Amino acid sequence: MKVAGLVLAGGRSSRYGKQKLFERVENTPLFMKSVLAFQESQVSSFYIVTNQELADKFRPYPVICESSAYRGPLSALYSGMVALSKKGYSHILLLAGDLPRVDAHFVNQLMGYIEQFPGADIILPEHNERLQPLHAVYQLSCLATLTELSSNEKSMRSLYDKMNTKIIPFPNDSPYFKNINYKEDWS
């Protein structure tokens, strides 16, 4: 099993009003919370998936540029999977770049589910009765279906409805799924 981490960092942040990924939380840019979660976990390699416009702002970290900017997380996952399919990875652990409370414990917890459910194409957390596809694990076996969907579909649901998806409930008080969409979300 060879797992790569992907940080989704290519959105416009239109609801926030400016690019939120570089806002400071605990004296570090917001996107770095996901980077640090990978660096301090069992995931040995990670990449930041973003658009051409933002790519240089994430250096020196390894960057994968989306084939089509601003088409949403399904397209970003597709771009990441295509790039990583040539590197021998079996799984992609996906984290959004706007998670102020994500950490290595959460990443390692998801890694444990890969071993626990080896037949699952997708390991999909559920928090407060909501599925969390931007904080999930995807086997590279999803690439063929992603290829079919990526040209005309934007919904992550279109992928996990077609694949062997294992839903993992997380406690309602779990802090990992809090993301920042609006400036008010900081409170």
C-alpha positions in Angstrom: 0.0 0.0 0.0 1.5 3.3 -1.1 -0.5 6.4 -0.1 -0.1 10.0 -1.3 -1.7 13.0 0.3 -3.5 15.7 -1.8 -4.3 19.1 -0.4 -7.1 20.8 -2.4 -6.0 24.4 -2.8 -7.4 25.7 -6.0 -10.7 27.4 -5.2 -11.6 31.1 -5.6 -12.7 31.7 -2.0 -15.6 33.7 -3.4 -17.7 33.3 -0.3 -14.8 34.4 1.9 -14.2 37.6 -0.2 -10.4 37.0 -0.8 -8.1 34.0 -0.9 -8.6 32.3 2.5 -5.8 29.7 2.2 -3.2 32.3 3.2 -5.0 33.7 6.2 -3.1 33.1 9.4 -4.2 30.6 12.0 -1.9 30.0 15.0 0.8 32.1 13.2 0.8 29.9 10.0 -1.2 30.1 6.7 -4.4 28.1 6.8 -3.4 25.6 4.0 -0.4 24.7 6.2 -2.7 22.9 8.7 -3.3 20.2 6.0 0.4 20.2 5.0 1.4 19.7 8.6 -1.1 17.0 9.1 0.5 15.0 6.3 4.1 15.8 7.4 3.5 14.6 10.9 1.5 11.5 9.9 2.2 8.1 8.3 1.7 9.6 4.8 5.2 9.8 3.3 4.3 12.0 0.2 1.9 14.8 -0.3 1.1 17.3 -3.1 -0.9 20.5 -3.3 -3.5 20.5 -6.1 -4.1 24.0 -7.3 -4.5 26.2 -10.4 -1.8 27.8 -12.4 -2.5 31.2 -10.9 -1.7 30.1 -7.3 0.9 27.4 -8.0 4.0 29.6 -7.2 2.5 30.6 -3.8 2.7 27.0 -2.6 6.4 26.5 -3.4 8.6 24.8 -2.2 5.9 22.1 -1.7 5.2 19.8 -4.6 2.4 21.1 -6.7 0.0 19.6 -9.2 -1.8 22.0 -11.4 -5.4 21.3 -12.3 -6.1 20.6 -16.0 -9.1 23.0 -15.8 -9.1 25.7 -13.1 -12.1 26.4 -10.9 -14.1 23.3 -11.9 -14.4 22.1 -8.3 -13.0 19.2 -6.2 -14.0 16.4 -8.5 -11.9 17.9 -11.3 -9.0 18.6 -8.8 -9.1 15.0 -7.6 -9.0 13.9 -11.2 -6.0 16.0 -12.0 -4.2 14.7 -8.9 -5.0 11.1 -9.6 -3.9 11.4 -13.2 -0.5 12.9 -12.1 -0.1 10.3 -9.3 -1.2 7.3 -11.2 2.3 7.2 -12.9 4.1 7.1 -9.5 2.8 3.8 -8.2 0.4 5.0 -5.5 -2.5 2.8 -4.5 -4.5 5.4 -2.5 -5.0 9.1 -2.4 -5.8 10.7 1.0 -7.6 14.0 0.3 -7.7 17.0 2.6 -9.2 20.4 1.8 -6.8 23.3 2.3 -9.2 25.2 4.6 -9.3 23.0 7.7 -8.0 24.8 10.7 -8.3 21.8 13.1 -7.1 18.9 11.0 -4.0 17.1 12.3 -1.9 14.0 12.0 -4.1 11.9 14.3 -7.0 12.3 11.8 -4.8 11.4 8.9 -3.5 8.3 10.7 -7.0 7.4 11.6 -8.0 7.4 7.9 -4.8 5.4 7.1 -6.0 2.7 9.6 -9.3 2.4 7.7 -7.5 1.6 4.5 -6.1 -1.5 6.2 -9.4 -2.3 7.9 -11.4 -2.0 4.7 -9.1 -3.1 1.8 -11.9 -3.7 -0.6 -13.3 -0.2 -0.4 -12.6 2.1 -3.4 -13.5 5.1 -1.2 -13.4 5.6 2.6 -15.8 8.4 3.2 -16.2 10.0 6.6 -19.6 11.1 7.8 -19.9 13.9 10.3 -23.1 15.4 11.7 -25.1 13.3 9.2 -23.1 14.9 6.3 -20.7 13.0 4.0 -17.2 14.5 3.8 -15.8 13.7 0.4 -13.1 16.4 0.8 -11.6 14.6 3.8 -11.6 11.0 2.4 -9.5 8.2 0.9 -9.7 7.2 -2.7 -8.2 4.1 -4.3 -6.5 4.7 -7.7 -9.2 2.2 -8.9 -11.5 5.3 -9.0 -9.5 6.8 -11.9 -11.5 5.1 -14.7 -14.8 6.4 -13.3 -13.3 9.8 -12.6 -12.2 10.0 -16.2 -15.7 9.3 -17.3 -17.2 11.9 -14.9 -14.6 14.7 -15.0 -15.6 16.3 -18.3 -19.2 17.1 -17.5 -19.8 16.4 -13.8 -19.0 18.6 -10.7 -20.5 16.6 -7.9 -18.3 14.4 -5.7 -21.5 12.4 -5.0 -21.5 11.3 -8.7 -18.2 9.4 -7.9 -18.9 7.9 -4.5 -22.4 6.7 -5.6 -20.7 4.7 -8.4 -17.9 3.2 -6.4 -17.6 0.7 -3.5 -17.8 3.3 -0.8 -17.3 2.6 2.9 -18.9 5.3 5.0 -17.2 5.9 8.4 -19.3 7.8 11.0 -17.3 10.3 13.1 -18.6 11.7 16.4 -20.6 14.9 16.1 -18.0 16.8 18.3 -15.1 15.8 16.0 -13.2 19.0 15.2 -11.5 17.9 12.0 -14.4 18.7 9.6 -14.7 22.4 10.5 -13.7 24.4 7.4 -13.6 28.1 6.7 -15.9 29.5 4.0 -16.8 32.9 5.5 -14.9 35.3 7.7 -17.5 34.6 10.4 -16.4 30.9 10.5 -13.3 31.8 12.5 -15.5 32.4 15.6 
